[in-house]
Amino acid sequence: MDAEDTLLMIPGPVKVAPRVLRAMSRPMISHRSAEFGKIYDDCRSLLQEFFQTQNEIVIMSGSGTCGMDAAVGGVIGKDGAILTISNGKFGDRFTEIGNRYGKAVPVSFDWGTPYDPERIEAAVFEGCRAVTMVHNETSVGMVNPAREIGKIARKSNSVFIVDGISSIGGNEFLTDEWGIDIAVTGSQKCLAVPPGLAIVSVSKKAESALVPNSGGFYTDLLAHLKSARKSPTQTPFTPAVPLFYALQEALHMAKEEGFDVRRARTTRLAESVRAAARALNIELFPVQSRYSQYSNTVTAMKIPQGITDDKLRGGMKKQGIVVSGGQEALKGKIFRIGTMGVCSEGDILRTIQTLELILTREGVIERPGAGVEAAGKVLLG
Ligand SMILES: Cc1ncc(COP(=O)(O)O)c(C=O)c1O
């Protein structure tokens, strides 16, 4: 296979549309110019729609983790405490970040196991400056209940911080309706931009809770907010200008499709992957309850009996299709298919078809076809 002709079906970075790639090759401009300010302003207003929020938006040059870092560091400063809810890798990351600045009090569930809101409510403590959660836990392919946890955070008057990195734009994500004070996404997920931008929405409540000069220096949210309000709009430090070109183009592309239409399309694509998995007797990984949903942006499945991770993903890679494996303890146990951004129906069908061929060759299924048929039915509606 031609290494450049690869179909990227991982949960980010995702395929980038040619018009977005072309936008990145425009000549460099001064980041202190009115021209850059216009791009930043345009992105900020489209992102408010994308996040479904009236809150301020800041864009930082850094990956999604940079936004998580800015949120936690900014709210808890050097000695504050934070409640971190986790049922996967990225929930655990909030705990690590919290402990780097102040103190994280984790409420942990097994990876892929739904939250128990009662346990969370009982764990909220006096002086808890913020509650963090991951909406779409990419490591396990499940969506956690942000609306319910938002209510708990509000009762304790904590700042509610939600990692929406692999969620916003793909799953329903109602920043204002769910009372999310700080929401974070990354450019390489549902926006279908190359990696390198962290986008953060900040409510008035969160802004007034930010501890001046005590979080990170580069990630100081107050400095980013101040610059974003300048005229022309600026970033406090030199931004990754070509990524802003790409972001603006990708936002317009998503807007042309319709943000709701894209979300609905992403949902249908994920439903088709789940239908194919069921038809092939491949078990979906996350445990279902009233407090969890299957993700629409990443489907996590158990590696079927009779094949190894290496053979499954290695075989697909040889055919030019890249899917993800499990992380940490789930390595070798699950595999994950992403459905974000500009992923198409054809991309899904080719992925399922190739998976079926490999499973047939390895003797896991008798013949190919059932998965594509089931996926096709969902896509046809
Ligand atoms: C839910 C979630 N949170 C955080 C991250 C970390 O983002 P980044 O790798 O862009 O720093 C990821 C990346 O996959 C993610 O999916």
The ligand as a Gaussian input file, in Angstrom:
#p B3LYP/6-31G(d) Opt

LIG

0 1
 C      -11.461000      12.665000      25.490000
 C      -10.056000      13.089000      25.257000
 N       -9.495000      13.915000      26.151000
 C       -8.237000      14.338000      26.005000
 C       -7.475000      13.934000      24.939000
 C       -6.078000      14.428000      24.812000
 O       -6.004000      15.304000      23.756000
 P       -4.623000      15.623000      23.052000
 O       -4.011000      14.336000      22.676000
 O       -5.070000      16.465000      21.886000
 O       -3.809000      16.389000      24.011000
 C       -8.003000      13.087000      23.981000
 C       -7.203000      12.616000      22.858000
 O       -7.458000      11.586000      22.261000
 C       -9.342000      12.648000      24.149000
 O       -9.904000      11.847000      23.259000

